């Protein structure tokens, strides 16, 4: 209903970092804490939860992790087995089947002290998945990250936050560095926030830290951009965004920055990156859009093409979700995966 829509809109972008966050949300919406908790409980309930998780969304690069998008061409009869092999890596957070010869697309992160490193890890996943071809597509330039699904406006294709997260923020955050004390706080903050009156007190107790110290750390990470957001992550299809298109563009090198900044300015664009091209993959700029229909996604891409004058593009739609989660930082699980492979 309308209150649910207001609640979901709010907690995607402005979740209170306070001891009683659900009471603070209730004050914003004209509801009491009990109603907010009941509504969130219903929105997280199976079998079709609208909310995937509420928690800290850290920037991997700012924490010293190396990341990349990977495109793999998998024989159709091996697709499920390949996805299972790839998903076993704890640093794989997103894994989708998409409508292209490169039919499996996943994101990969490895920690600062990774033994094989990023490139060697991709080689291992290429072998274990049985891919016939794999392309590594790291971010060369970040123009925007900022997911916000405007509930009730799916047909308008509003899948992005106009404010977003920029390369300048990322560079400033990456220069700060991470201490052992930071790692303790990050491990506590990345858990799914409980639906209780004092959820940060629970996270603090489990992490062995003081609640106010934990909240102060969260506010600091948000202010210095090591944390991109503290927010709810929604399940797109359950809130009306049944189509998502990875709009890919072949843009001349000298025009890439202009194109990237213009495309990132569209509120409907949630992600915009410059990535490398290959002889069998000519597209170098990626724009992610979400909408209530395939036609809605194409309308956004048409508008970008009209404004930029770039017409060489394709739209890769996700047809199956094999994995979508958050990378859990400094947990030792990636190191365990690596050790098992020598």
Secondary structure, DSSP 4 states (H G I P E B T S, - for coil): -HHHHHHHHHHHH----STTHHHHHHHHHT--HHHHHHHHHHHT-SSS-SEEEEEEEE-TGGGT-EEEEEEEE--GGGHHHHHHHHHTSTTEEEEEEESSSS-EEEEEEE-TT-SSHHHHHHHHHHHHHT-SEEEEE-EEEEEEEEE---TT-GGGT--EEEEEE-HHHHHHHHTT---HHHHHHHHHHTSPPPSSTTHHHHHHHHHTS-HHHHHHHHHHHHHTTSEEEEEEEE-TGGGT--EEEEEEE---GGGHHHHHHHHHTSTTEEEEEEE--BTTB---EEEEEEESSHHHHHHHHHHHHHHH----EEEEEEEEEEEE----TTSSHHHHHHHTT-
